[in-house]
Amino acid sequence: MDTSLISLVSIILLVLGLLGTVLPVLPGLLLSLSGLLIYKFGTDAPLSMVYIWIFVILTAVSTVLNYVIPAKTNRKYGGTRWGSIGSIIGTLAGIFFIPVPFGFLIGMFLGVFIGELLHDSTDKKKAWNSTKGAFIGFIYGAGFNFMVALAMLLVVIIDIF
């Protein structure tokens, strides 16, 4: 296959991966990492393997942090273990049972809020603050994913030109 076609496919995957960091229907960093790997091994690019390993590690770390960060920031904002567990359960339930583009996010917020209300049904302000913390955690995680995907895209574009 022609190297320019492989480069084009990899850039398309990298751009889709960048979009996927903010659009939940696309597996953001996995698409970006796929584009990077296709570029490296499909074109025999002189791209250092150090970049590949760094991005593989960052993608793996990001996958874990996407579930951990909202749960941890939930606690930082006064949430309890109930809210953290609700965050994880709500995220997974939102992916499968809320058929809208940001269903996972709605599920996460509902999970935190309901989890906190199950813990203490009289303190709605605490439940709201905990949900706010989970949202801030989501923003941190999405920002991290975006920066990693953008770095992958830039590494390939700089290597091409």
C-alpha positions as CSV (number, residue, x, y, z in Angstrom):
1,M,0.0,0.0,0.0
2,D,1.2,3.5,-0.7
3,T,2.7,5.3,2.2
4,S,0.8,8.5,1.5
5,L,-2.5,6.6,1.7
6,I,-1.3,5.0,5.0
7,S,-0.4,8.4,6.3
8,L,-3.8,9.8,5.3
9,V,-5.6,6.9,7.1
10,S,-3.5,7.4,10.2
11,I,-4.2,11.2,10.2
12,I,-7.9,10.5,9.8
13,L,-7.8,8.1,12.8
14,L,-5.9,10.6,14.8
15,V,-8.4,13.4,14.1
16,L,-11.3,11.1,14.9
17,G,-9.5,10.1,18.1
18,L,-9.2,13.8,19.0
19,L,-12.9,14.3,18.4
20,G,-13.6,11.1,20.4
21,T,-12.1,12.7,23.5
22,V,-15.1,15.0,23.6
23,L,-17.7,12.9,21.7
24,P,-18.6,9.8,23.7
25,V,-19.6,7.7,20.7
26,L,-16.0,7.5,19.6
27,P,-13.3,5.7,21.5
28,G,-11.0,8.7,21.6
29,L,-7.5,7.7,22.6
30,L,-7.8,4.2,21.2
31,L,-8.5,5.6,17.8
32,S,-5.6,8.1,18.2
33,L,-3.2,5.3,19.3
34,S,-4.4,3.2,16.4
35,G,-3.6,6.0,14.0
36,L,-0.2,6.5,15.6
37,L,0.7,2.8,15.4
38,I,-0.5,2.5,11.7
39,Y,1.6,5.5,10.9
40,K,4.7,4.1,12.7
41,F,4.6,0.6,11.4
42,G,2.7,1.1,8.1
43,T,5.1,3.7,6.7
44,D,8.3,2.7,8.4
45,A,8.5,6.3,9.7
46,P,11.6,7.2,11.6
47,L,9.4,8.0,14.6
48,S,11.1,6.9,17.8
49,M,9.7,4.0,19.8
50,V,10.0,6.1,22.9
51,Y,7.0,8.1,21.6
52,I,5.0,5.0,21.0
53,W,5.7,3.6,24.5
54,I,4.9,6.9,26.1
55,F,1.6,7.2,24.3
56,V,0.7,3.5,25.0
57,I,1.3,4.2,28.7
58,L,-0.6,7.5,28.7
59,T,-3.6,5.8,27.0
60,A,-3.6,3.0,29.6
61,V,-3.4,5.5,32.4
62,S,-6.1,7.5,30.9
63,T,-8.4,4.5,30.6
64,V,-8.1,3.9,34.4
65,L,-8.3,7.6,35.3
66,N,-11.6,8.1,33.3
67,Y,-13.3,6.1,36.0
68,V,-11.2,7.1,39.0
69,I,-10.9,10.9,38.7
70,P,-14.7,11.6,38.9
71,A,-15.0,9.3,41.9
72,K,-12.1,11.0,43.6
73,T,-13.2,14.5,42.9
74,N,-16.6,13.5,44.1
75,R,-15.0,12.7,47.5
76,K,-13.0,15.9,47.4
77,Y,-16.2,17.9,47.2
78,G,-17.7,16.2,50.2
79,G,-19.0,13.1,48.6
80,T,-19.0,9.7,50.3
81,R,-18.1,6.2,49.1
82,W,-21.8,5.9,48.1
83,G,-21.4,8.7,45.6
84,S,-18.1,7.3,44.3
85,I,-19.7,3.9,43.7
86,G,-22.8,5.6,42.2
87,S,-20.4,7.4,39.8
88,I,-19.0,4.2,38.4
89,I,-22.3,2.4,38.3
90,G,-24.1,5.4,36.8
91,T,-21.4,5.8,34.1
92,L,-21.7,2.1,33.1
93,A,-25.5,2.2,33.2
94,G,-25.6,5.4,31.2
95,I,-23.5,3.9,28.4
96,F,-26.0,1.0,28.0
97,F,-29.4,2.4,29.1
98,I,-29.5,6.1,28.2
99,P,-29.6,6.2,24.4
100,V,-28.4,9.8,23.9
101,P,-24.9,10.9,22.9
102,F,-23.9,11.9,26.5
103,G,-25.8,9.1,28.2
104,F,-22.7,8.0,30.1
105,L,-22.3,11.5,31.6
106,I,-26.0,11.8,32.6
107,G,-25.7,8.3,34.1
108,M,-22.6,9.4,36.1
109,F,-24.2,12.5,37.5
110,L,-27.4,10.6,38.4
111,G,-25.4,7.8,39.9
112,V,-23.5,10.3,42.2
113,F,-26.6,12.2,43.1
114,I,-28.6,9.1,43.9
115,G,-25.7,7.4,45.7
116,E,-25.4,10.4,48.0
117,L,-29.1,10.5,48.6
118,L,-29.1,6.8,49.4
119,H,-26.4,7.6,52.0
120,D,-28.2,10.6,53.5
121,S,-31.6,11.5,52.0
122,T,-31.9,14.7,54.0
123,D,-28.8,16.5,52.7
124,K,-29.5,17.4,49.0
125,K,-26.9,20.2,49.1
126,K,-24.2,17.6,49.9
127,A,-25.5,15.4,47.1
128,W,-25.4,18.3,44.7
129,N,-21.8,19.3,45.7
130,S,-20.7,15.8,45.3
131,T,-22.2,15.8,41.8
132,K,-20.4,19.0,41.0
133,G,-17.2,17.4,42.1
134,A,-17.8,14.5,39.7
135,F,-18.4,16.9,36.9
136,I,-15.1,18.7,37.6
137,G,-13.4,15.3,37.6
138,F,-14.9,14.5,34.3
139,I,-13.6,17.8,32.9
140,Y,-10.1,17.0,34.2
141,G,-10.2,13.5,32.6
142,A,-11.5,14.8,29.2
143,G,-8.9,17.5,29.2
144,F,-6.2,15.0,29.8
145,N,-7.5,12.8,27.0
146,F,-7.7,15.7,24.7
147,M,-4.1,16.8,25.4
148,V,-2.8,13.3,24.8
149,A,-4.7,12.9,21.6
150,L,-3.6,16.3,20.4
151,A,0.1,15.4,21.2
152,M,-0.2,12.2,19.2
153,L,-1.6,14.1,16.2
154,L,1.1,16.7,16.4
155,V,3.9,14.1,16.6
156,V,2.7,12.5,13.4
157,I,2.1,15.8,11.6
158,I,5.5,17.1,12.6
159,D,7.1,13.8,11.5
160,I,5.3,14.0,8.1
161,F,6.4,17.5,7.4
